[in-house]
């Protein structure tokens, strides 16, 4: 058996700590945290009749979730 195939693979694939996926995820998390801290001011939102006050980041997150759910619905309908 050659040294490359001797079965000494580490658990979890390549064994590298900094993979491309982890770095990308880390950047996305940092950007999300910066986004939240930059958009903490309160904003008024009218939902047909009631008017609610909430942080801007929470309103944007809610609309993002609604958009994602609508996209998932449309994909599953195909």
Number of C-alpha atoms within 10 A of each C-alpha: 6 6 7 8 8 8 9 8 11 9 7 7 7 9 10 9 8 9 11 10 9 11 12 11 12 12 12 12 12 11 12 13 11 11 12 16 11 11 14 13 12 14 14 12 14 9 8 6 6 7 9 11 12 13 15 18 19 15 16 12 12 12 12 12 12 12 12 12 12 11 12 11 11 10 9 7 7 5
